[in-house]
Amino acid sequence: MADTLTLARVGNARSPWVNGFAWDALWLQSALWLVPVALLLASGYENPDDSPLDLMVFGLTALFWIGHRFGSSWLAYATTAYRPLVRAEPMRFVVVPIVITATCFAILLPADDVLPLTRAERVLALATLDFLFVTYHFAAQHFGVLSLYRVRSATPNVWTRRLDRLFALTVGGALVVVVEAITETNLFRELWLPSWFDLDALAELSAGLRTIAMVLLSCLTLVSIIWEARATEVSLPRVLYIAGVTLMVGGALYMEHPFLFVSVWTAQHWLVATALTTRIACAEPGASSSAFSRLLHAVNRRPWALLVVLALLSVLLLPIMEVEAVRIDGTYYGDRIFGTLAVALRESEWVPALVALGFATAFLHYWLDRAVYRLSRPGVRTAARGLL
């Protein structure tokens, strides 16, 4: 999500919360309750995968993973708020998405002997690209939430914006890569690493990397909070969000099992993205006279209704998207809902197409998120007035 310094000056009477304390605490500030709940559920178990935490992750994954991925697409193509923007910018909202989708299928559908790289090597190449994009994507969301809170403060300024960007990209981006490397998550181990990269040497350096990362994390957090404390009017939501991101990354640096970090880090991202989608959609203008438009409008105007639709979409598409997303020794949550159907999908002749679909939807998600949340552009601010 992009920031904006051109938003209208925010009055002191405006609430510092995006949609009130309770709503923000549940969704945007979810890191503050996800971390302690995850630690509590995994307490006493040698392997968190065997603890009650696994059940919580299963529920969050089934309900929010795919739904959040399609949130930006829903805003762009299924709300009246973004309809003028889509018509005005066909290159951004039509041409580029088609190119992204076609490219993913063109890379993965050909057999091993058609292209210089085998299909497995092409999958690894796309997974490496996806790792880079998703790392920046998560960091950009943290910057975006801090920006939403900043423009509600009494004295938003360019230096606060720069500090927010530094904190988000460093703590929410670079240090997360360090965490992935130290804990050797499945995602990190699957990367197409160069032949000279020595994972054993990385393991030996993990203690030093932890110390350096923790010092950098502590310094950036302290500077961010002190800077906020010096503001004319302290924004409690900003302080809490900074604390939440710090809690997730700081805890991950000393977690022995990557499952704890990955589950909290991804769940927080999904909850924030889903919540922002419902807030923007509920403020859309009136629909046209067609029955389908009126139905979409009725859903969009009711945040709970759109939440249900996105959750159902997430559940129904879970076994399809897991064909691409889960590899090596990962858990297939779709098996718990769809049983042999999910297994059959992974063993069918449609696997190359399903893997291509998974990568395409991921890359489209990164692209469209940038398009629908780039609040520095007047047209986007008009469409996303539900947040502002």
C-alpha positions in Angstrom: 0.0 0.0 0.0 1.4 3.4 -0.9 1.5 6.4 1.3 0.2 9.8 0.6 1.4 13.2 1.7 -1.3 15.0 -0.3 -4.2 13.9 1.8 -6.2 16.7 3.2 -5.1 17.9 6.6 -6.7 15.8 9.4 -8.4 17.7 12.1 -7.7 17.1 15.8 -11.3 15.8 16.3 -10.8 12.9 14.0 -10.4 9.5 15.5 -6.9 8.1 15.4 -8.3 4.6 14.7 -9.3 3.5 11.2 -12.6 2.1 12.3 -12.7 2.4 16.1 -10.7 0.8 18.8 -12.4 -2.6 18.9 -12.3 -3.2 15.1 -8.7 -2.1 14.8 -7.7 -4.2 17.7 -9.2 -7.3 16.1 -8.0 -6.8 12.6 -5.2 -4.2 12.1 -3.6 -4.7 15.5 -4.0 -8.5 15.3 -0.2 -9.1 15.9 -0.7 -8.1 19.5 -3.1 -11.0 20.2 -1.9 -13.5 17.6 1.6 -13.8 19.2 0.5 -14.6 22.8 -2.3 -16.9 21.6 0.1 -18.8 19.3 2.7 -19.2 22.2 0.0 -20.3 24.6 -1.4 -22.9 22.2 2.1 -24.3 21.4 3.2 -24.3 25.0 4.3 -27.7 26.3 4.7 -29.3 22.8 8.1 -30.2 21.4 6.7 -29.7 17.9 4.1 -26.9 17.4 2.7 -28.7 14.4 1.3 -31.3 16.9 -0.2 -28.6 19.2 -3.6 -26.9 19.2 -1.9 -24.1 17.3 -2.1 -26.2 14.2 -5.9 -26.1 14.5 -5.9 -22.4 14.8 -3.6 -22.1 11.7 -5.9 -24.4 9.8 -8.9 -22.3 10.5 -7.2 -19.0 9.7 -5.7 -20.5 6.5 -9.0 -21.9 5.3 -10.9 -18.7 6.0 -8.5 -16.0 5.0 -5.6 -17.1 2.9 -7.2 -17.2 -0.6 -9.8 -14.6 0.3 -7.2 -12.0 1.1 -5.4 -12.8 -2.1 -8.5 -11.9 -4.1 -9.3 -8.9 -2.0 -7.6 -6.4 -4.3 -9.2 -8.0 -7.4 -12.6 -7.8 -5.8 -12.1 -4.1 -5.1 -10.9 -3.4 -8.7 -13.5 -5.4 -10.6 -16.5 -6.0 -8.2 -17.0 -2.6 -6.6 -18.4 0.6 -8.1 -15.8 2.6 -6.2 -13.0 1.5 -8.6 -15.0 1.3 -11.8 -14.0 4.8 -13.0 -10.4 4.1 -12.2 -10.4 0.8 -14.1 -12.0 2.5 -17.1 -9.5 5.4 -17.0 -6.4 3.1 -16.6 -6.9 0.0 -18.8 -3.2 -0.6 -19.0 -2.9 -1.0 -15.2 -6.1 -2.9 -14.5 -6.6 -4.9 -17.7 -3.5 -5.2 -19.9 -0.9 -5.9 -17.3 -3.0 -8.5 -15.4 -3.6 -10.3 -18.7 0.1 -10.3 -19.4 1.0 -11.6 -15.9 -1.4 -14.4 -16.2 -0.4 -15.4 -19.7 3.3 -15.3 -18.8 2.9 -17.7 -15.9 1.0 -20.2 -18.0 3.5 -19.8 -20.9 6.4 -20.6 -18.5 4.9 -23.6 -16.7 2.7 -25.4 -19.2 5.4 -26.4 -21.8 7.0 -29.9 -21.1 10.5 -30.4 -19.9 12.1 -30.7 -23.3 10.4 -27.6 -24.8 12.3 -24.9 -22.9 15.9 -24.7 -21.8 14.9 -25.3 -18.2 12.9 -28.2 -16.9 9.5 -27.5 -15.5 10.8 -28.2 -11.9 13.6 -25.6 -12.5 11.0 -23.1 -13.8 8.9 -23.6 -10.7 11.9 -23.0 -8.5 12.7 -19.8 -10.5 9.2 -18.5 -10.0 9.2 -19.5 -6.3 12.4 -17.4 -5.9 10.8 -14.4 -7.6 7.7 -14.9 -5.5 9.8 -14.9 -2.3 11.3 -11.5 -3.2 7.9 -10.1 -4.1 6.1 -11.4 -1.1 8.7 -10.1 1.3 8.4 -6.6 -0.2 4.6 -7.0 -0.3 4.4 -7.7 3.4 6.7 -4.8 4.2 4.6 -2.5 2.0 1.5 -3.4 3.9 3.1 -2.5 7.2 4.1 0.8 5.8 0.6 1.3 4.5 -1.1 0.7 7.9 1.4 3.1 9.5 0.5 5.6 6.8 -3.2 5.3 7.5 -2.6 6.0 11.2 -0.1 8.8 10.4 -2.5 10.8 8.3 -4.9 10.8 11.2 -2.3 12.3 13.6 -2.2 16.0 14.4 1.1 16.7 12.6 1.9 14.3 9.8 5.2 15.2 8.2 7.7 13.9 5.6 10.3 12.8 8.2 7.7 10.6 10.0 6.9 9.1 6.6 10.5 8.3 5.9 11.0 6.7 9.3 7.9 4.6 8.7 9.3 3.4 5.4 12.7 2.6 6.9 11.0 0.7 9.8 8.7 -1.2 7.4 11.3 -2.2 4.8 14.0 -3.1 7.4 12.0 -4.8 10.1 9.1 -6.0 8.0 11.3 -6.9 5.0 15.1 -7.4 5.5 14.9 -8.8 9.0 12.2 -11.2 7.9 14.6 -12.6 5.3 17.1 -13.1 8.2 14.5 -14.9 10.2 13.7 -17.1 7.3 17.3 -18.0 6.8 18.0 -18.6 10.5 15.0 -20.8 11.0 15.4 -22.4 7.6 11.7 -22.3 6.8 10.4 -24.4 3.9 10.1 -21.3 1.8 13.7 -20.4 2.3 15.0 -23.9 1.7 13.0 -24.2 -1.6 14.7 -21.1 -3.1 16.8 -21.6 -6.2 20.0 -20.7 -4.3 23.4 -20.4 -6.1 25.7 -23.5 -5.9 28.2 -21.6 -3.7 25.5 -20.8 -1.0 26.5 -22.9 2.1 23.5 -23.6 4.3 25.8 -25.3 6.9 27.9 -22.2 7.2 24.7 -20.1 7.6 23.7 -22.4 10.5 27.0 -21.8 12.2 26.5 -18.0 11.8 22.9 -18.0 13.1 23.8 -16.9 16.6 25.7 -13.9 15.4 22.9 -13.1 12.9 20.3 -13.2 15.7 22.3 -10.8 17.8 22.8 -8.3 15.0 19.2 -8.5 13.9 17.9 -8.0 17.4 20.2 -5.0 17.9 18.9 -3.5 14.7 15.3 -4.3 15.5 15.6 -2.7 19.0 17.2 0.4 17.6 14.7 1.0 14.9 11.8 0.3 17.3 13.2 2.6 19.9 13.8 5.4 17.4 10.3 5.1 16.0 8.6 5.2 19.4 10.7 8.1 20.6 9.9 10.0 17.4 6.2 9.4 17.9 6.5 10.4 21.6 7.9 13.8 20.5 4.9 14.5 18.2 2.4 17.2 19.0 -0.2 14.5 19.5 0.9 10.9 20.1 -0.8 8.3 18.0 -1.5 5.3 20.2 -2.5 3.1 17.2 0.9 3.8 15.5 2.8 2.9 18.7 0.8 -0.3 19.1 1.3 -1.3 15.4 5.1 -0.7 15.7 5.1 -2.8 18.9 3.1 -5.6 17.1 5.5 -5.8 14.2 8.4 -5.8 16.6 6.8 -8.5 18.7 6.4 -10.8 15.7 9.9 -10.3 14.3 11.7 -10.2 17.7 9.9 -13.3 18.9 10.8 -15.1 15.6 14.5 -14.5 16.1 14.4 -16.7 19.2 11.8 -19.2 18.2 13.2 -22.7 17.7 10.5 -23.8 15.3 9.7 -21.8 12.1 6.0 -22.8 12.3 5.4 -20.3 15.1 6.7 -17.4 13.1 5.2 -18.3 9.8 1.8 -18.9 11.2 1.6 -15.6 13.1 3.3 -13.5 10.3 1.1 -14.7 7.5 -2.1 -14.7 9.6 -1.6 -11.1 10.6 -1.1 -10.1 6.9 -4.3 -11.9 5.9 -6.4 -10.4 8.6 -5.2 -6.9 7.8 -5.7 -7.3 4.1 -9.2 -8.7 4.5 -10.3 -6.0 6.9 -9.1 -3.2 4.6 -11.0 -4.8 1.7 -14.3 -4.7 3.6 -13.7 -1.1 4.8 -13.2 0.2 1.3 -16.0 -1.8 -0.3 -18.6 -0.7 2.2 -18.3 2.9 1.2 -18.8 2.4 -2.6 -21.4 4.5 -4.5 -24.7 3.2 -5.6 -25.0 0.4 -8.2 -26.6 0.4 -11.6 -30.1 -1.0 -12.2 -29.0 -4.5 -13.2 -29.9 -7.3 -10.8 -26.3 -8.5 -10.6 -24.9 -5.0 -9.8 -27.5 -4.6 -7.1 -26.5 -8.0 -5.6 -22.8 -7.0 -5.5 -23.7 -3.7 -4.0 -25.8 -5.3 -1.3 -22.7 -7.5 -0.4 -20.2 -4.7 -0.6 -22.2 -2.3 1.6 -22.3 -4.9 4.4 -18.8 -5.7 5.7 -19.9 -8.9 7.3 -21.5 -10.1 4.0 -18.3 -9.5 2.0 -16.3 -11.2 4.8 -18.5 -14.3 4.4 -18.1 -14.2 0.6 -14.3 -13.9 0.8 -14.2 -16.7 3.4 -16.3 -19.0 1.3 -14.1 -18.3 -1.7 -11.1 -19.1 0.4 -12.4 -22.4 1.6 -13.6 -23.5 -1.9 -10.3 -22.7 -3.6 -8.1 -24.0 -0.8 -7.3 -27.4 -2.4 -6.7 -25.8 -5.8 -4.3 -23.2 -4.6 -2.4 -25.6 -2.3 -1.2 -27.5 -5.4 1.2 -24.6 -6.0 1.7 -23.2 -2.5 2.6 -26.3 -0.5 5.8 -28.2 -1.3 8.3 -30.5 0.3 7.0 -31.5 3.8 4.2 -28.9 4.1 0.7 -29.6 5.4 -2.2 -29.7 3.0 -5.1 -28.3 4.9 -7.4 -28.8 2.0 -7.2 -32.6 2.7 -9.0 -32.0 6.0 -12.0 -30.5 4.2 -12.1 -32.1 0.8 -10.4 -35.4 1.5 -9.6 -37.5 -1.6 -10.7 -34.7 -3.9 -7.8 -32.6 -2.8 -5.4 -35.5 -3.2 -6.7 -36.3 -6.6 -6.1 -32.7 -7.7 -2.4 -32.9 -6.8 -2.1 -36.2 -8.7 -4.0 -35.2 -11.8 -2.8 -34.1 -15.2 -4.0 -30.6 -14.4 -1.1 -30.0 -12.0 1.0 -27.8 -14.3 -2.0 -25.6 -15.0 -2.9 -25.4 -11.3 0.6 -24.5 -10.4 0.6 -21.8 -13.1 -2.8 -20.5 -11.7 -1.3 -20.3 -8.2 1.6 -18.3 -9.3 -0.5 -16.1 -11.5 -3.0 -15.2 -8.7 0.0 -14.5 -6.4 1.7 -12.1 -8.8 -1.7 -10.5 -9.7 -2.3 -9.9 -6.0 1.0 -8.1 -5.6 0.3 -6.0 -8.7 -3.3 -5.1 -7.9 -2.6 -4.4 -4.3 -0.2 -1.7 -5.4 -2.8 -0.4 -7.9 -5.8 -0.2 -5.5 -3.9 1.1 -2.4 -1.7 3.7 -4.0 -3.2 6.5 -2.1 -0.8 9.1 -3.4 -3.0 9.2 -6.6 -6.2 11.3 -6.5 -8.3 8.6 -8.3 -7.3 5.9 -5.8 -8.1 8.2 -2.8 -11.5 8.8 -4.2 -12.1 5.1 -4.7 -10.7 4.2 -1.3 -12.5 6.9 0.7 -13.8 4.2 3.0 -10.4 4.2 4.6 -10.0 7.9 4.7 
